[in-house]
Amino acid sequence: MINILGKRYLFFGVSLMIIIPGLILAAMGLPFSIDFTGGSYLEVRFESGNTPPHADVELLYNEYGIQDVQIQSKEGGIIVARSEFLDDEIRSGIESGLESRFNDEVTVLRFESVGPTVGREVALRAGGAVAVAALAVVIYITFAFRGIPHAFRYGICAIIAMLHDVAVVISLAAIGGRLFGWQIDALFLTALLTVIGFSVQDKIVVFDRIRENTKVHKRLEFEKLVNHSIIQTLQRSINTQLMTVEFMLLALALFGGVTLREFSVILLVGLLSGTYSSIFIAAPALVVWENQEWKRWFGRKTEVPAS
């Protein structure tokens, strides 16, 4: 039998190596979109296909009293400008100014505005949604697993693994923001909540197999029982994710266009992380807790009886 739990600290280390660099970038500032910060998003295409200098576009905004503006170029003569809130008069003046200043016809592809109050409300609701989801998971798993010892631990370990997946997604968003200009918007929030849902579902499947084996193999050492349960669910977890979800998301990321690419990549990596954490994080964390291994992490050699 494959000894997955025997290498649990290796898997913990791999996760930290992936998460820590991204969280450092996130601590330096996440690339929030106007959905959370408030402001205006203007995306226009120049019919000639030529992209004007960013400094000239910023100067046009400055003439209307808009000082903090971020300009991004795309293929096909497209520029994206993110700025503070624009009213209809200023927006119309900027669109006319782009045409007259650069002597080119301009087509508005997308314009959105969100007030700062709405942005703060969206951010608070996003955090609240994640907190409610975490609490609901603990309550549900504790109730569903009430027939076995320490049912509460299963819920907490599921949350730990879920937070692992959230950290992976946030790290990916921070890295993508630095390298590709990604932004955390409402679509990102949708992907994050979807990852949380799939992640918890997969962990419940693994924990449920542990619960069933606990009733059958009552004399088996807990670590061996958990390892046996992981092996039994390994093929199901991998096949379900790869065959039904990951390949579809990969195709969507490659051929779905620029608009859906960020969403698809975040879902792709997030769901892959959910499968990984169910096998290599959630169940091993349960064994660490059962054996109280933290009491030996700092040099203590005394044997700690299993609870």
N, C-alpha and C positions, 0 to 999 in steps of 0.2 A: 504494500500500500504506500502511496505517495505520502511523505511526511511533510505536509504543508505547515503545520503549526510549529514544527521544529525550526523553521526558518522565519518565524514571525517577526523577529527584530530586524531582519534584513528587509522585509516588506515595509515595516514601519519607517526604516531609514530611507528607502526608495521614495516613499510618499513625502517625507520631509524634504528631500532633495528637489522634488518637483514643486512643492507648495511654497517653501520659504522664499526663493527668489521672486516669485510672483507676488507674494504678500509684501515683500519689501518695496516693490514697485507700487503696489496698491497703497501702501502707507505714505508714499511720496505724493499721492494724488490720483484718484480714479478718474477716468475720462467720462464724467457724467454728461449726458445730453441735456437738451432744453426740457425734456420730459421731467427731469428732476430739479434742474437749476432755474428753469424759467428763461425765456428769451425767444429769439426768432431764428428760423432755419430757412435759408433761401438757396435754392438750387436752380441754376440757369444754364442754358446751352447757347453758345455763340455759333451761329449758322456757318460761319467760315471754318469752324473747327479749330481755330487758333485760341489758345488760352492767354488772356492778358496777364501782365505781371501782377503778382499779389500786392505789391506796394501801391500800385495805382488804384486797385480796388479798395484797399484800406483807406487811401486818401479820400476817395469818394465818400465812404462811410463817415470819415472824420468831418467832412464838410457839413454833414447833417447832424453833427454833435454825437455821433456814435464812436466812442474811442476804443472799446474792447471788442474787437472783431477777429475771428479766426477764419482764414481762407484755406481751402483745400481744393486741389485740382484733380480732375478725373479725365479719362480718355474721351476723345471726341469733342474737345472744346467746352467741357463742363466745369464749372466752378461751384463750390459749396461755401456759403458764408454763414457762420454762426455768430450771433451778436446778441446784445441786450434787446429788449422788447421793441419792435417796430410797429408804429401805428400805420394806418392805411396811407396817410399822406407821405410819410417818409419812405415807405416801401415803394410807392408809385414814383417818387422822385429818384430813388436809387435805380430802379429799373430803367427809367428814361435816361438817367445819367450814364448807365452802362452802354446803352445804344449810341448816344451822341458822342461820348468820350472816346470810344473805341471804334466808332464808325462801322458797326456791325449789328445785324439783327439779333435780338435776344429773345429766347423762348423760356418762359418760366416752367420748369419741370415740377417743382415742389416748393410750397411755402407753408410753414407752420409757425404758430406763435403760442407760447404758453406763459401765463403770468407767473410771477415768483411764488404767489400763494398756492396756486395749483401745483407747482413743482414740489414745494415742501410737503403738501398733502400726499402726493404720490409717493414720495420717499418714505414718509411715516407709514403709509399703508403697506408699502413693500416690506419694510421691516416687521410690521405687525403680522403680515401674512406668513412670513417665515417662522416667527415666534409661535403663532397659533398652530402651525403645522407640526412643529417640534413637540409642543405640549400634547397635541392630539395623538401623536405617535406613541409617546410614553404611556399615556392613559390606556390606549387601545391594547398595546402589547402587554402591559401589566395585567389588564383584565383577561385577555385571551390566554395568557400563559400562567394564570393564577393556580393551576393544578400542580406546578412544579416548583421546587425551591428557588428562592431569589428571583422571582419573575420580574421584579423591578429592574434588575441588572440588564435584562434583555432590552428593555426600552431605552435605558441610558446608553448602552453600547450601540444601539441602532442610531441614536442621536449623534454619538461621537463619529460614527462612520458617515452619517449624513452631513455633518459639519465638514468632514474631510472632503466630500464631493462639492460642497458649496465653496470651500477654499480653493479647490482645483479650478472651478468655473471662474471665480473672481480673479485668480492668478492668471488664467488664460485671457480674461478681459483686460487686465492691466498690461500684459505683454502685448496683446493685440492692439491696444490703444497706443502704445509706444511705437510699434513697428508698422502698423497698417492703418492707423487713424480710426480704430473702432471706438464706439461710444456706448456707454451703458444707457439704454433707453427702455421703453416699455416692452419692446420685443425681446430684449435681454432678460427682463423680469419674467416674461412668459417662459423662456427657455429654462431659467433657473428653477422656477416652480415645477416645471415638467420633470427636470432632473431630480428634484427632491421626491416627487411622487414615484418615479420609477425606482429610485434608489431605495426608498423605504419598502416598496413592494418586494424587491429582490432579497432584502435582508430578512423580511418576514418569512419568505420561503425557506431560507437557510435555517433560521431559528426554529421554524416549525418542524423541520426534520430533526433538529437536535432534541426538541421536546418529545417527538415520537420515539426516538432511540433511547431517551432517558427512561421511558416506561418499559422498554423491552430489555435493554442491557443495563440493569440496575447495578450490577457489580463491576461494570467496566470503569476504568479510570476516566475521569471527566475529560482530560485532554485527548485521550484516544477516542472517546465517544464523539467529541466535537470534530476531530479530524476525519473520522469515519463518515460523519454527517456531511461534511464539506465535500468529500469525494463523491458521495451519492448525489449531491445536487450540482456538482461541477459541470457535467455535460449539459444539464438542463439550462443552467444559467448562461453558459457560453452560447449554446445553440439558439436560445430565445433572443438574445441580444444581437448576435451577428446576423442570423438569418432573417429576422423580421424587422429589425430597426436600423442597425449600423450600416448595412449595405444601402438601404434606402436613403439614409442621411448622407452617406458618402456621395451617392449619385446626385443628390440635391445640392450638396456643396460644390461639386464639380461643374454641374450643368444647369443649376437653378438660377443663375444670374447673380449680379452684384448685390441686389437688394436682400436676397435670402441667404447669401453666403455666410455672413457673420452668425446669423441665427442657426444655420445648419451645422457649422463647425462647433459652436458652443454646445449644441445638443449632442453632437457626435462624441465629443470629448467627455462631456458630462455624464452621458449614459455609460460610456466605457469605464469611467471612473466609478460609477455606481456598481457595476458588475465587479470590478476589481476590489472595491472596498467591502462588498458583501462577503467575499471569499477571504481576502487577505488582511482586512482591518477589523470588521465587526466581530466575527467569530474569534479571532485571536485576542481581541480586547476582552472578550468574555472570559477566555482562559486566563489571561493575566489577572483579571479581577478575582476569579475563583481561587487562583493560587496565591493571591496577594503578593505578586512578584516584585512590586515596588519596594517591599521591605528588604530586598536583596540587591537593589540597584546600586547602592552606595557602599558596597563592601561587606555587608552583613552576611555571614555564612550560615547562620542558624536556620534550621529547617522550619518552615512555616506550615503547620497542618492545614489541609484544605478544609474550608468551612462547609 
